[in-house]
Amino acid sequence: MMIELRKVCNIVVDAADFVAQRRREKRLPATANDTEHPRILNQEKNGNILFTWDDVTQSSKGAICTHVGLYDPIKKKHDVLWIYNQRVHIVSCSVNQGKSLLAFTVLNREDSLAAKLPGKDIYTVFLAEIQATSTRVFSLNLERQQFIKVQFLYDIQESDRESHLIVMLHRESVGLYHIKLGRVGEKGVVMRDQPRTEQLIKRFFWCQWDVVHQRLYYLHYVKRGEGERARIAPSVSCVQFYQNSQHDNILHHESILDIPIEFPFPHIKSTSKVQYSNDNLDCGIPDSYLNMVVLTLANGTFCICYQKMETPYTIDRRSPVKRSKKSPGPNPSPLSVHSLSESDEETADINYYICMVHHAKTLHGCVTGLPYSRKYRLIFSWHGDYLMVMLPGHFVHLLNVGIEFEPCQHILLHDRSIDSVLRNGDLKVTGSRESHDTSPPIIVDVSLLSVAAEKMSLSNTSLHELQRDSPAGISFYDNRTGEVWRVHVNMEMLVQLFIHCYMSTTRAALLHYVLTRTRDFFLIKRLFEMLSNDIPSCEVPALMAEFLIATTYSSMRRQFDREILKLVPFTASDTFRGQFEKSYEGERIARISYSPLACVNIASKSAKDRTQKRGSVGDDMWDILRHHLRWMQLEELHRFSHKSVKSLCETRAKDLKQMGESSQGTKTEDQLFFSCLHGHKSRSSRSVSPAPGNPNFSNSSMKRVRPDSVLGTAPPFLQGNNIAELSQMPLDVTKDLFTSHLFKYLRKEARSKGQSVAKEYIACQVQQSRQLCHLLWNLRGPLLPYTDLDFLPNLTDPSSDDEYELFQLFERYYQICQEMSFPLPQGFISYFTALGYRNLSTSLFLQYVDHGVLNLTGEFMAQVLADVRDTPEGVRVKQQIISRLPQNLAEECYREWNHPVCQRYFALKQVSQAFTDTNNQQESKRSLSDLSYMARDRSESSISGNLSETSFPPLSSFLHYLEKMDSSKRSSSQNPLDISFLADVALYHTKKENKYDMSTVNF
C-alpha cells in the first residue's frame, strides 16, 4: 500500500546478543533453554527501554536470577540495571529519573487444590533500591488478582530528593506514592522514609499513561441524568501532572477534562474476569478485549480512538457480523484468497470510532468484507497530523481529523485496491522501466500483501508505538517477535493508487495530502501528468480547483497564525460529509460517518495559573483546546466561500451593463486593447520581459514558492505578474468580501490587520493560479515547436495532438478559475484564444467566442491581421471575427487592417451618418428626390478641387449633395466628411466589384 511497514531492527535479538556477549565475558555456565530470552517491559520518557531476562550470576552458585537491563536507543547501548536474587516473572517495571529506584510487578500463579481447576494469578508490587551498597527490596503490600501497572513520574529536572510513583490497580484505584530520597555515600541514593500515599482515582476500567506529556487517561462509569432518566454511562477523564516552576520539586496534578462516551461502548461488569495479554509494552492495562487509545497533538487536537471488539465479559455479548463470502471468480489472484481465516466462507465487519473532542464530533468508520477472525486488533497512531487507523495487510485509513482542518479528504486504502492494481499488471517494480527512462528505480515492497499467512500473522499482532525511536518516522514494536517496524510512505505506490483507485474521493484525498503535507512539486507534477492522460474526465476540473485552494492555503499558512487560518478555505470539497470506498467490482468496502458530541467538560485554569510562573507563559495544549471549544460554542466556524464572490460578481456585471458600460474600467480595457493592437510586432523581433508587478499585490509573496527547478522557465505568455483585465473585478470583490469576513469573526484587536491579510490572500491567489497554468503548460507545451521564441503561435501553421490536449487542459483551467473567481494571468487569455483558433474549426471557434469562453484580445487580433492572408476565405474569417467585437474595437481593427473592405465600411458609415441624422431626416428625403437635378446643375457646385477632378458625373453629383448637407448640419466640434476618401472608395468599388457594364447605363 501507500503506507508500508518496513522492518528496522529487532530489539529482542539485539538484547539477546548483549546477554550472550556478557555471558562470554563473565564465563557463566550454561543454563536451560527457557532462560536468556529477553522480554521488553517498558519505555520511559527519555526513550530508554527496560527489558528483563533470567540467567545465572557469578555469585548465585548456579541459581537462576532475574536481570533487569536498560537500552538507550539513541546511544545504541545496553546496560545491566539491576539483578534480583530470585527468579520471578516481571510484567510491569519502571525506573525513576535518577536510576536509584526500581518499581516492578511480579506475577505469581497459585496452584489450585483441585487438579483440574486453573490456579489464580496474583500480582504483587515491589520497590528496589538499586544504587545502595546492599540492595534492599520492599513490598508495597499490594496483592491483587487484577493487573497492577507501575510507572515513575519524570520531572522537568532530575531530583535526588523525591520521586513519585503511580500504581494503577485495575478496576480498583490509582494511587500516587511520594518517596523521599536521601544520599548515602558519593553515588548511593536510598529511601529516607515510608512513602506518602495519595489516592488519585477510584474505580476505573481502562487507563493509558502518556509518558511524553506525563498524563493519565482513564475510563470510569458515572451516573448521568436524574430520576427516571438517570443512567450509568462511561466517561473518559484525564489527570495532568506538572510542577509549579523549574526551581522547586513540588508535584501537582489536576483533573483536566471529562468526556462522556457516546459511541456504543460495552457495559463491563466489575466482577467479570479479565483476560490480560502478554503485551508488556502496553502504555496502560493490557486488556486483550479492549482496544482504546487517546491520541493528542500539541496544537490542541484530542482524539479518543476505540475499536468495537467481541468481549467475553460484557453484559450484551454479541457475535461479530458474519456474511457469506463471495466467490473470487474463475481466475482469482493469490491476494484475493484469504485461506487462513477461521471460516473461509464467512467475512466480518470492523467498526471503529474516533471521538474528535476538538471538533465536538464522533467519526464512525466501518470496514466490511474482511476474512472472519476474532483476533483483529487495529493500530491507532499519528501520521503527521493525520490519524492513521491500520490493520496491517488489510487496510490503512488516513483520517484528516486535526484541529486545523474540518474533517474531510480521508484517504481510505485497502488491500483489495492493491490487488486490483497487481492483477491488472499496472504496477511497475524494480528493473521494469524502459532503458531511456532516467528516473530512479521503483522499489515496491509487497511482502505484506503477497502471502496470506504473513498478512494474517501481522494483522493478529499487537503493535505498540515507540517513543523517540527516530526522526525518520513513527516506529512500532511487535511484542510477538521483538521486531521494530517503521511507517514509510511509498510515493511510487501513491502515484499508482492515484491512477487506479476506483473512487474519485480517494483520488482527491491523495492529491490534497500531497498538496498540503508533502508539498513535493516533483510528485505534484507526476500526478498531473497522470491526469493529462484522461483530460475529458469530470474529475480534472475538481482536482484543479483543489490545487488552487489547497496551495493558496499553504502559502497563507507560512505567514499567519491559526486565528486567521481558520477563516481561510483549505479544500474544494465539503467538510463533515460522509465518505465511502468501493472496490472495482462496485462493492462497498468502507464508509465514514459523523455524529455530534453533546458536551465536553474542561478545566478553566490556564497554563500560567497551573505553573504559577512569572512572566509570559505560552498556551499549552489544554489552553488551545479550551479556547477552540469556547469559540466553537459562541460562533460556528465559517470559512470564506468563493461561491459568494461569483454571485456578487454576476450582480455587479449586470449593474454595469444597465448603466451603459460607460465606466472608467471599460475605457481602460479599450485603451489596453488599442495599445496591444498597435504595439504588436512580428514574432521574430518580439521579446517579452516580465511586466512590473501590480501595486495592489505583495511582491514578496510572489517570490516565496519558485517551482522553476521543476517546471523550468515560464513560456513568454506567462512572464510577468499582471493579471487579465477580466479578472480584476473578481479580485476586487474577493478582497472586499474577505476583508468583511475577517472583520466579522476576528477579535477587535486583530481586525486592524484585516486589509493586509486580504491583500496577501489575493497575492497568493495570483501566485498559485499562475503556477497551475505553468504546470499545465509544462505537461504538453515543451513538445510544441514554438515554445521558446513565440509569444503567440502562427495561426496558420498546422496544429498537433499535443497542442489540442494543451487547449483542453487550458479550457478546464479557464472554466475552474472563472467558477472559483481565481485570477488569470494576463498573457493567458491571448494564448488560450490562439490555441482555440488553431485547434477548432472556424464555426466552433466562433461559438466559443460567442459564449465567452474565448476572448478576442488586442494581441490576438493583431496576430489574426498579421497571419491570416487576405484571400476571399481569409477576408471572410477576419470579418466574422471582427464582427464579434464591440463597435469601437472593431473599427480600430478595420483601421489597422486597412483592407478595401474596411474602407468600404467606413465610407458607408459616413454616408449613413449623413442620412440618418434625426434633425434633417425630412430634408434628406427631399434632397434625394432632386439628386438628378443637382447632378445636372454643375454651375452651382461647391465641390472642392478634389471633387471637381472626379471623372464620373453621377458620383460627383452625389458627393456634391453630401458635402452640402453635411455643411448645413455640422457643428464646430464635428469632423467634416472626407469627400476624397468617399470618392476613392466608390470608384474602387465601381471598378473592382461592380459586375455591370457602366457604359450601357444612360445617365
N, C-alpha and C positions, 0 to 999 in steps of 0.2 A: 504494500500500500504506500501511499504518500508518507505516512508515519510508520517508521520502521523501528524495531528494537534490535540494536546491534550489540553483540556481546563484547564487553570491555575487558573484564578480568573475572577472577574467581577468588573472593575474599577467603573462603574456607580453605581452598587449596594453598593460597599464599600463607595463611596461618599454619596450615599443616606443614609446609616447608620450613617455617620458622621453628615449629616444635621439633621436627626431625633434625634440623641443624643443631638445635640446643641439646638434644639428646646425644648427638655425636660429640659435641664439645665437652659435655659433662660425663660422657661414657656411662649412661644409665642403662640398666639391664632391660631386656625385652619384657614386654607386657602382653596382656591378652589383646585380641583384635578389637574389642569394644572400647578400648582406650585410645588416646592420642588423636581422637577425631574432634576438632574444634567445633564449637557451636557459637553463633553470633547472638549476643544478648541485647545490646543497646547501643545507641549513638547519642553522645552528649552534644551540648550546644556548640562547643568548639570543634565539632566534627570528629572527635576521637571515637573509635568503635571498641566496645568491650566484648571480649569473647572468652570462652572457657573451654577447658579440656581436662581430662583425667590422666594422670601419669604418676610414676614413682618419683621420689626425690632421693638425694644422696643421704638424707638423714631419716627417711621413713622406714628404712630396713625392709624394703620390698612392698610396703603397703601403698595402696593407690590413694592419691590425694587429688583434690580438685584445685586446678590452677585457674587464675583469672588473668587474662592478658589485655594489653592496650595497644591498639593500632592507630597510628597517626596517618591518615590518607594523604596529607599534604607532604609530609616528610618521607612517606613510604617506610615507616619504621615500626617494628614490633618490639614490645617490652613485656616482661612479666610484672604484673602489678601486685599480685598477692597470691600466696599459696595457703590453702586451708588444709589442716592436718587430718581431714576426713574426706571421704568420698561422698559427695552429695549431688543432687540434681537441681541445679540453679535454673530458675525460669525467669527471673527478673533481677536486674542488677543496675547499680548506678554509683558513680564515684563523685565525691564533692569537688569543687573547683580547685582546691589546694592539694588534691590527691592524698588526703590524710585519712578520710573515712570512706568505707565501702559498705553500702546497704545492699542486701540481696535477699531474695525469696527462695526458699527451698521447698521442693515438692516431695512429700513422702506418701507412700501408699500403705495404708494399714491392711493387714491381712484379715479377712473375714473369718469368723468361726465356722461358718458353713462353707465348705469347699467349693460349692457350685456358685456362690454369690461373689461378685467382684468386690474388691476392697475399696475403701473410701480414700479419696485424695485429700490430703491435708497440706495446706500452705502455711509455712512458718517464716517470719521475717527476722533477720539478724542484722547487726551492725558491727563492723570490724574496724579496729584502729590499725591501719596498715603502715603507719610511719613509726609506731612505737618500737622500742628495742625488743620487747617481748609482746607479740601480737595478742590483743585481747578481743574476744568475740562476745557481744552482748545480744541477748534475745529481747525483742520488744514485746514479748508476751502476747503475740498475735498468732493464733492458730485458727484457721478457718477452712471450711470446705469450698469456699469460693476463692477465686483468684485474687491475689494481692500484688499490686504493682507498686514499686518504689521508684522515686525519682528525686534527686537533689536539684535544688534551685541554683542557678548561676547568676551572681550579682554583676553589676556593671564593672566593679573592681574586685579582684580576688582578695578575700579576707581570711585571716588566721584567727579571728576572734569568735566567729559564729557561723554555723552552717544551718541550712534549712532543708528539711526532708519532707516530701509529700508521700503519704502512704494511702493508697487507694484500695479500699476493701470493697470488692464488687458486691453490689446490691445491699450495702450496709452503710458506708460513710467514707468520707475523705478527711484525713487528719493531717495536720501540719506540725512537724516536730522542729522545735528551735533548740539547737545543740550548741552549747557554749564550748569553746575550744581554748586550750592552753598549750603553750610551747614547753617542751621538755628537751633540753639539750639544744644543739645547734639546728637540727633539722626535724626533730620529732614533734608532732602535734597530736594531742590526745584530748579526750573529753574532760572538761573540768567538773561537770555536774550532771545530774539527771536531766534528760531532755524535757523541755517545757512543751506540752501538747496543746493543740487547739483544733477544734472541730470546724472544718470549712463547710462541708456539705453533709447532708443527711443521706437518706437512701437514694441511690442513683442506679440506672440500668445500663448506661453506656458512658464512656468518657474518652477523651482524646487529649493528650498532652502536646502542646505546641512548644517544642524545645527551643525554637529560634526566638520567639516573642514572649516566652515564659507565660503562657496562658493555659488554662484548664477549661476545656469544654465538657459538658456533661448533660445527659438526658435524664429527666426525672418526670414523675407524674404529679400533676397539681389539679386541684379542684377548680373548675371554671363554671361560672354561672351560679344562679341562686334558685332555690325552690325546686320545682319540677324540672327546670332546665339545667340543673346542676349535673356536671359530668366530670369524670376523671380523664384528663387529656394529657398527652405527652408534651413536653416543653424542653427546649434546648437553652441552656444558660452558659455564662462564661465568667470565670474568675481571672482577673488580671493581677499579676504580681509586679511590684515596682518598688523603687527606693525614692525617698524624698529628695535626695541630692547625691552628688558624687562624693561628698565629704563625710557622710555618715554611713552606718551599716544597719539602719533600721529598715526592716522589710515591712511593706504594706501590701494589702490586697483589697480588691473591691469587686463586687458583683456588678458587671458592666451592663449586660443586657439579658433579656428573656424573650424567647421567640416561641410562640405556640406552633406546634407541628400540625399542619392541616392536610398533608398528604396521607394516604392510607397506611398508617404505621400500626403494626400489630400491638395489641394489648398483652403485655408479657405478665404472666403470673409470677409473683415474687417467690413462690415455693417450688417452682419448677427447676429441674436440674439443668445446669448449663453445660454445654459441650464446648470445651476450650480447645483451640488448635495449638500446634507447635510453633506458631509464628511469634517467636520471642522478640523480634524486632518491631512488633506492632507498637504504635505510639499510644495505644490505650489497652483496654482489656481484649485479649484475643478470642472474641466470641466467634465461633465457627459459623453461626447462622445470623449474624447481624453485620451488615456491611454499610457503615455510615462514616462519613468523613466531613470535616469542616475545612474549607479552603478559603484563605484570605489573601488580599494584596494590600500593600501599603497605601494605595490610593483610595481605600475605603470599600473595596469590593469584598463582600462577605457572602459565601455560599455554603449551604448545608446540602450535602450530597447523600443520597440514600438509594440503595438497591433493594427492591422488594424480593425477598427470598422466601422459600418454604422453610419454616421453622418448626421443629418438633415440639417446642414447649410454649406455643401460643394457644390462646383460647380458641380462636377460629382457625383451625388447621384446614388448609385447602391444598389441593393438588395443583401443580402448575398446569398452565394451559397446554393441552396436547391436541395436535391435529395430525391427520394422515398426511404422510409425506408424499409429495408429487413425484412422479417418475422423472428421472433426469433426462429422458429422451433416448433415441436409438444409439447415439454416439456420445455418451457422457464424457465430460472432462474429468481427469482424476481429482480436480479440486472440487467438483460438484458432488462427489460421492463421499458422504460422511459415514465411513464404515465402522467407526469406533464408538458411535453413540450407543447409549444404553438400549434404545429401541430404534432400530433402523427404519421403522415405519411411522415414527412419530416425530413431531417438531414441537418446540416450546417457544414461548414469548418471554422476553426480558423487559421488565419495566423499571425505570429509574426516575428519580425526582431530584430536581435542583431547586432548593429554596433560595431565591435571589433576594436576600434581605435588603440590599441597597436599591433594588427596583420594586420592592414590595410585591413580587410576583413569584409564582412557583412554576417551574418548567417541568413538564412531564414528557419523557421520552420512552418510546416503545419500539422494540426491535422484534420482528416476527420471523418465523421460519427457520430458527436455529435448530440444529440437532438436539434432541432431548437429552438433558443432563441436569442433575440436581447440584452439581458442583461448580457451576458457573459463578465466578466472582469478578465483578467489574473493578477496574482501576480508575480512580478519580485523581486527577493531578492537573497542575497548570502547565500550559504550553505557551509561554509568554503571558498574555492576558486572555488567551483562550482557555476555557475549561475543557480538558480532554477526558472523555469517557471511553475507555478502551477495554475490549476483550480480545487479547492477542490471538491473531489468526482468524478472527471473525469480523470485527468491525472496530472502527475508530470514529468517534464523533468529536469534532472541534466546535465547541459552543461559544459563540461570541456574546458573552454574558457579563463583561466587565462593566464597571461603573461609568466608564467614559462613553459607552455606546448603549443605546437601547437594543435589546436582543433582536438579532436578525442575521442573515447571511451565515447560517450554521453550515459547516462542512460535514456531510454525512457520507462516510466511506465504508464500504462493505466488501467482504471477500468475494461476493458474487459479482460485484462490478469488476474486480481484478480478474476473476475467472473469465468474464466475457472478453476482456482485452487480450488475455493469453490465448483464449480459444480462437479469436479472430486472427491471431498472428500479427497484431499491430505493434506489440511491444518489442523494441529492439534491445538486444543485450550486447555485451562486450564483443567486439570484433565483427558486428553485423553492419557497420556503417560502410558506405562506399569509400573507395580509395581517395577520391578527391575531396572528401569532407575533412576539414581541418579542426572540427570541434573535438573536445576531449571525449574519450570513450565513455559509454554509458555503463554504469555498474548497477544492476538491479538485483537486490537480494530477495529471492522469492522462496527462501528455505522455509519461512514460516507458513507459506501457503501451499507448497508443493507436496508436502507429506502430511496426510491427515493425522497420523499418530503424533507428530510434533505439535501440530495445531491444537489437538485436544489436550495434550500434556501441558502446554503453556496456558491454555485457557482455564485449566483447573488449578493453576498455581497462584498463590497469593504473592503479589509483588509489592514491596514496600519502598517508598521513595527515600533516597539517601540525601542527607543534608550536606551541602558544600562539597559534593564529590568533585565537580569540575565546572568551570565556567562555560564549557563547550555545550552543555545541555543537561537536562534532567536525567538522573540515573535511578534505576530500580534494582532492588535486591531480591533475588529468588531464594526464598527460605528453603526450598526443597533441595536445591543443588549448590547454593552458595554463589551462583553466578551473578554478575552485575551487568545489567542491560542499560544501554543509553538510548534515549529517544533521538532519532535522527529524521530529518525531513529530506526525503528523496525528491529533489527538484525535477529530475527527469520523469519520475513517476507522476509527479504533479502535472507535468505537461501532457502526459499520456491520458491521465484521468480527465483533464480539461477537454481533450479531444473527444473521448469516447464515453463520457458519463451520459447517462440517459436523461436525467432531469436538468432542465435549464437553470433551476435554482442552485444546484450544486456547482454548475459552471460559473455562475455569477458569484457564488461564495468563494470559489477558488481565486477568481480574479480580484475580489475585494481583499482577500488575505494577502495576495502579492502586492497590491497597490498600497495598502495601509500598514503592513507589517514588515515584509521583506524589503520593499521599495527597491528591488533589483531590476534596473531598467533593461538589462540583457534578457531577463526572464519575461518581463512585460512585452518586449518586442517579439519573443518567441510565441507567446500566447496570441498576440495579434496576427502573427504570421499564420497561425492555425485558423484564426477567424477569417482571414482573407481567402482561404480555400473554399469558403461557403458564404460568399457575400450576400446572396439573396435571403439568407436565414433571418427570421424575425428577431433572433437574439442579438444580432450585430448592433442595431441602434441602442438597445438596452445596455449592452456592455460598454458602448462608447459613453453613454450617459453615466455609467458607474465610474468610468475612468475620469471624466470631468469633475464629478462631485467629490469622489474619494481623494483624488490628488490635490484638489483645491483645499480640502480639509487638512491634508497632510502638510501642505505649505503653511497654512494658518497655525497648525499645531506647534510649529517651531518658534512661534513668536508670542503667543498669548496664553493666558492661564486658563484653567478649567472653567471659570465663570463665563468667559467669552465663548469657549469652545462648545459648551453645552447648548449654545444657541445656533451653532453653525451646522448646516446639513453635512452628513458624512457618507450617505449612501443614497442611491436612487430607488431602492426597494422600500417596501413598507416595514415598519418595525412592529414588534409584538404580534406578529402574524404567524399562524401555524405553518409548518413546513413538513413535507414528506419526501420519501425517496422510493423510487421504483426500480425494479430490475429491467433488463432488456425484454423480458417476457411480459412486462406490464404488471408484475406482481408487486404490491406494496410491501416493502420490507422494513420501513421505519417511518415514524411520524413524530412530530414535535407539536405540543400544545401548551397553553398557558392558563393559569388561574390566579386570581388575586390573593394577596396575603392580607389578612384582616388587620393585624396590629403588630407593632414591634415596640417593646419597652427597652429603652436605652438610658443609661445614666447621664445625668446632666453635667457632671464635673468635667472640666476641660483638662488637657494635659498639664497646663500650668497649675491648676488647682490641685491636681493629684501629686505632682512632683514638688510643688512649693518652691520652685527655683526663682531666683531673682533674674531680672532682665527679660528679654524676649524669649519665649518658648514657642516653637512651631507646633502646629496642629499634628496630632498623631492620627492613627487610623480611625480611632473611635470618634475623634472630633470631626473628621471629614465625613464619616458615615452619618453622624448625628445631624450635621449641617445639611447634608444632602437629603436626608429623610424629612427634615423640617421644611426645607424648600419645596420638596415634592408635595408635602401636605398643604402648604399655603398656596402654591401656584403650580398648576400642572405644566409639565415641560412641553414647550412648543419650540421646535427648531424652525429656522427660517425656511420658507417654502418658495420654490421657483415658480410654482403654478400661479401664485398671486402676481408675480411680475408679468407673466404673459397676459393675464386677463387685464391688468391695468394698462399695458402697452396697447392692447387692442382698443381699449376705451379712448386713450389719448389719440391714437391714429384716426379714429372716427371723428373726434372733435376737430382735429386739424383739417380733415377732409371737408367738414362742414364749414370751416372758416375760409375755405377757398385756397388753402395751401399757399398762402402768401407770406408765410413766416420767414424769419431770417434764416432758419435752418434750411429751408428749401433753396434760398438764394445761395447759401454756402455750398450746398450739394451741386447746384448748377455751375458755380464757379470752378469747383473741383473737376467736374465733367469737362468743362471747356479747357482747363489747363492740361488735363490728361490727353484730350483730343488733339490739341495743337502742339503739345510738347512731345508727342510720340516720335521716336526716331527709329531708324532701321535696326534690326536685331544685331547686325554686325558691329554697330557703334554704340549700342545702348549698354551702359554699365549701371548696375543697381547697387547703391550704397545704403547702409542702414539709415532709415529715417529717424529724425530726432524723436525721442520719447514724448508721449503725450504728457503735458504738465499736470494732468489730473491724476497720473499714476505714479507710484513709487518705483523709481528705477532700481532701488536696492533689492526689492522682491523679485525683479525680473532676472537677477543675476545669481540667485541662490542655487537654483537647480539648473545645471548645464549638462544635458544628455548628449552633448556633441561627441563625446567619446564613443557613444553607441550609434548615434544616428548620422554623425558626420556633419559637414557644413550644410546649412539650410539652403534650399533652392532659391533662385533670385526672387520669386514672388513672395517668399516668406521672410526676406531680410528686411529688417526694420521693425519698429514696435507700435506703429499706428494700427488702428482698428478700422474696420469698414464703417462707412457713414450710416449704413442701415442698422448697425449695432449700437449706435450712440444713444438712441432713445432707450433700448433695454438696459444699457449700463446706467443711465441716469435714473431710471425707475428703480433698478436694483439697489443703487446707492441710497435713494430716498427711503425705500421700504425697509432695507436692512438697518438703516440708522433708526427709523421709528421702532423697529422690532427690538433693537438693543435698548433704547430708552424705556421701553415698556417693561422689560424684565430685569435690567441691571439695577444694582443698588445706586442710590443717589450719588455717592462718591465716585462711582465708576462710570457714570453717564458722560462725564466730560470727554472721555476718550472714544465716544461712540462714532464721531465723524472720522477719526483716524483709523478706527477698526474697519469701518465700511469702505474707506479708501483703500486700505490694504487688501480687503476681500476682493474688490474689483480688480486690483493689480494681479492677485493670484488667479482670478478667472481668466484674465488676458494671457497670463503666462501658460496656464495649463491647456487652454484652447489652442494656442499656437503650438504647444508641444505635441498635442494629439494630432494636429494637422501635419506636422513634420513627421511624426511616426507613421501615419498612413501613407504619406508620400514616399517614405523610405521603403515601404513594402513593394512598390511597383515602380516608383519614379526612376531609380538608378538603371532600370532596364530600358528606359526610353532614350532615343538618340539625341535629344536636345537638352539634357538636364543641366549642363554646366554653363551654357552660353546664353540661352534664350530666356527672356522674361516671360514671353508668351510664345507658344509654338506657332509655326506657319500653319495657317488654317487650311491650306490646300494640299499639304503633304499627306500621304496615306497614313492611316492610324493602324494600331496594332491591338492584339488582345490584351496585352498588359495595360495599355492606355485605357481601354474600355473598362477594365477592372478597377483601375485607379479612379475613373469617373464614377463608378458605382460606389466605391468607398467614400469619395468626397460627397456624393449625393446624400448618403446616410449621415455623414458628419454635418453637412449643412442643415439637414432636417432636425437633427437632435440639438444642434446649437440654437436653432430657432425655437424649438419646443421648450428647451430649458433656459432660454434667454441668456445664453453664453455668447460672448463677443466673437466675431470672426476677424481674422487678420485682413488688413486692407487689400493686399495683393491677391488674396484667395479668390475674391469674387470674380476678378477678371480671368484668372487662370481657370477657375471652375467653368465659367461660361465658354472659354476657348475649348476646353475638353469636350463640353457638350456639343459645340458646333462640329468638332472633328469626328465625334463618335456617334452622333444621332443623324437621322435623316432630316432634311430641311423642315418638313411638316411637323415632325416630332419635336425638333428643336424649337420651332415657333410655339408649339403647345407648352413646352417647359417655360418659355418666356411669358406667355400669356397668363400662366398660373403662378408666376412669381418665384419659381424655383431657380431660374437663371435670370441674372440681371445684366442689362446692357450698360456697361461702364464706358467711360471715355477711352480708356486704354484698349478695351476690346473693340470699340467702334473704329478707332484708328487702325487697329490691326485688320479689321474687315475691309476698310477702304484701301489699305495697302496691299493685302494679299489676294483678295478676290478680284479677278480680272473683269474688265468691262465688256464681257461677251453678253449677248442677249440674256442668257441664263444668269450670268453674274449680276447684270443690272437688275434683273427681276428679284434676285435674292437680296441684293442690297436694299432695294426699295421696300421689300417685305419686312426686313429687319428694322430699317429706319422708321417705318410707319408705326412701330411699337413704342417709339419714344414720345415723350411729351413734345408739343409743337415747337417750343423754343429750342430744345435739344436737337430735334430732327432738322430744323432749319440750319443749325450750326453744323451738323453733319453734311447737309447739302452744300453749304458754303465750302467746307473742307474738301468735299468730293469734286465739286466744280465740273460736273458732267452736264451735257446738254439737257438731260432730264431734269437736273437741278435748276438750270437756267429757265427752262420752261415753267417749272413750278413757281419760281419767284416772279416771272412775268405774269403768269395767271393770277398770282396773289395780288400783285399791284393793280392789275386791271379789275379784279373782283372787288378789291377795297374801294376803287373809284366808283364802281357801280352800285355797291351795297351800302353807301352812306345813307343813313336814315333821313337826314335833313334835306337831301337833294334827290330822293328817290323818284318823285314825280317829274322833276326836271330831267333826270336821266332817261326816263321812258320817252318823254317828248323829244329829247335830243336824238335818241336812237332812231326815231322815225324820220328825222331830217338828215340822216347820215349821208345819203346820196347827194342831196342838195349841197351840203357843206363840202363834200369832196369836189364838186364842180366849181365852187367859189374859191379859187386859189388866190384871187386878188386880195381877199381879206384875211389871208392866212397869217397867223402869228407864230408859225412853227419856227423853231430855231434853225440855225445854219445847218446843224447835223440832220435835222428833219428835212430841210429843203433838198438835201442831197439824196434822199430816198428815191429810188428809181421806179418804185411800184406805186402808182397813183392811189389804188384803194387803201393801201397801208398808210400812205401819207395823210389821206383824209381822216382815217380813224385815229391816228396818233395826234393830229391837229385837234380833233374833238376832245380826246382825253386830256391834252395839255390845257385846253381852255376850261374844261370842267374842273380839273384839279386846282387851277389857279384861282378859281372863283370860291372854292370851299376850303382851301388850305389855310391853316393858321400859321402864325410865325414860328411855332415850335415844331411843326411837322416838316418832314423832308419832302421835297418835290419828287414827282415821278421821274424815273430815269428813262427818258424817251429814247435815247440812243440804245440802251440795253434792250428795251422792248422791241425796237426795230430789228436789232441783230437776231434776237430770238425768233421773231416772227419770220424773218427772211430765211433763217436756217431751217425752221420747221417747214416752210413752204417748199424749200428746195429739196430737203432730205426725206421728209416723212409724208408729204402730200402725194397721193397716188394719182391725182387728176392732172390732166394736161391743161395748164392755165392759159395756154394760147387760144384755146377754143372758147374761153369764157368771154361773154360780151359785157364789158364794163361800161 
